[in-house]
Amino acid sequence: MLSKRKHNIFSIKCLCLVLLLPLRLFSQLETDSLKQVILKLPDDTAKVNKLTALSNKVQHTAPDQSISILNAAIVLAKKLKYDYGLSVAYGALATVYCNRQQLDSCRLFTDKAYPLVDGKTDKDSRNQKAVLLMSYGIIHHYKQRLDSAIENYIAATNIFEETQNYKRLVFSYFNISSLYTFLSDTVKYEYYARLAYYASQKTNDTLVLLRGIMSVANLHTQSQRYDSAAMYARQGYQLAQKVNESFSSGKFCVLIADALLHSQHKYDSAVFYLQKAYDYTRHLNTPYDESIILHELGMVYKEKKDYPAAIKYFTMSADMQRKNQLDQLLLYSLQELSDAEEKAGNIKDALIHNREFLVTYDSVNTKNNRAKTDELEAKYQTRLKDEQLLLQQIKLKSEQQTKYILAGAVVALLILFFMAYRNYIHKRNLQQQKIAELEKEKLLSATQSILKGQEEERSRLAKDLHDGLGGLLSGVKLQLGAMKGNLILSEEHGRIFNNALGKLDESISEMRRVAHNMMPEALMKLGLQQALQDYCDGLSESQSFIINGEFHGLQNRMDPATEVVVYRIVQELLNNAVKHSGAAVILAQVMRQENNLTITVEDNGKGFNQDEVLQGAGLKNIRSRVDYLKGQLDIQTTPGKGTSVHIDCII
């Protein structure tokens, strides 16, 4: 008997990864004749459907001709804007490329077909969507992405069950069963194999019935009930011969050979049926199936200990599987090839094939996400149970309709009451918000008036000091200077007189400084940037501290009132830093970027406790001016670690 791994190759020999199969193979002459007849028909949707149906009949025997027919159908469907027919034609074209193992092309045309029916609710479009989901599943199945394959198969099965499309259900159940044979999940592959058989019995379609018989024959093969498998396989073979169906004939020959090999060890008979299977399959252009039959022939010759013949067929099978990227099948061929080479005494070649087997095994192993497959299957079974529960709930629903209507009316009244109450609360909140805004505007207006009055009073006092007291003191200085030239004073009295004149000069300078600070001329004439720079320079002149002024974006003049407020804020902050911080370095920074204005004054002084000084007059003045600018004030300070004041406002 073969080992478990050797037996696994038999578990996939009847894998049915096809969507469309011809009922009868057409000859080249018949195909050309029918094509010409169809092309002469009026350009309508029926013509598209007939072209697509004809292509399906020759997709295995004449794939190039099938592609040509489908291209004609596609051109006409686009012209007629016949989305359903265009989707079916694209899907059939994808199937032709799938049979050739050109999976990228298969994916390309499936992607073109899917959006044309996705979202449509009519029965034909729903079924076509399910066919395309099957196509996606087959692509993933061939590439051993089993989690994605089962996801698409189950999605397709859901639709076929919903539309009661038993012909298609047979194929979807069959493919799901085949997938679980890869995973050696006996319970699930038997479950879906029997579903395929039962679904086939509900149709009068010979092709579908053949697939159901193939499903149950394969099931008995998996369970090593070879007598039952042979009985169903011979029954299916006879039926396939009657309708001239090559694909099924080849599959049943493989199953018969399998039974002869395992139950009776009739090697020559097994070879006979496998050769017949290869003859049926070879002209169908399905390398997947061809490679399996070649592998089977290798297994038979290996059992006969005819190792050169076994190596020949294993090599042919492996070459075909490499070419078509059939890695899952390649694993079995490489292992058997390595074993045959070893038994034939070709140790070097055996090691080479064994090394390739290990590399391929690692690659395949990462693709088989068994956890997700089980999860999706569980979701599918849960959906079936939910549907049964839903049927019971529908019966109860008719008895409870009156209660639901009354409950709905009560809920509607509650909703109306809630909406009315919420509307009332919303209006009240809007009124309160409007009142708060009016109060804020009133407070802001009062603040503006106070600040304006302060600046006007400062301006008046500065003018009086400069023009009045300043002129008077300057006159006194001139008179005293004139008197000095006419008086004869002793040296001591002269020194006292000169000292008095010096004090008078200092008084005049201090008076002018005070007047300038109250209303700096530079602010009015040269703008905020120059006024701030002059103030920083004047404040730090001949002092032990340094004031670094950084002013950017102030070239364009702002509203005069705004410039005065900004100037006063910086002035107050710098005065506080000079008077109270004991800092060696003070930073004054004013930056404007479009409508954003930021003011920052920092020092490295002794800092202060905010709780003790936040209510001071200086900070209150600063806050009122910040509120005037509708800005935000942030003070960061800690005793012994300096102070940072940051103001951010929009002008």
Buried (B, 14 or more C-beta within 10 A) or exposed (E): EBEEEBBBBBBBBBBBBBBBBBEEBBEEEBBEEBBEEBBEEEEEEEBBBBBBBBBBBBBBBBBEBBBEBBBBBBBBBBEBEBBBBBBBBBBBBBBBBBBBBBBEBBBBBBBBBBEBBEEBEEEEBBBBBBBBBBBBBBBBBBBBBBBBBBBBBBBBBBBBBEBEBBBBBBBBBBBBBBBBBBBEBBEBBBBBBBBBBBBBEBBEBBBBBBBBBBBBBBBBBBEEBBEBBBBBBBBBBEBBEEBEBBBBBBBBBBBBBBBBBBBEEBBEBBBBBBBBBBBBBBEBBBBBBBBBBBBBBBBBBBBBEBBEBBBBBBBBBBBBBBEBEBBBBBBBBBBBBBBBBBBBEBEEBBEBBBEBBEEBBEEBEEBBBEEBBBBBBEEBEEEEEEEEEEEEEEEEEEEEEEEEEEEEEEEEEEEEEEEEEEEEEEEEEEEEEEEEEEEEEEEBEEBBEEBEEEBEEBBEBBBEBBEEBBEEBEEBBEEEEEEEEEEEEEEEEEEEBEEEBEEBEEBBEEBBEEBBBBBBEBBEEEBBBBBBBBBBEEBBEEEEBEBEBEBEBBEEEBEEEBBBBBBBBBBBBBBBBBEBBBBEEBBBBBBBEEEEBBBBBBBBBBBBEBEEBEEEEBBEBBBBBBBBBEBEBEBEBEEEEBBBBBBBBEB
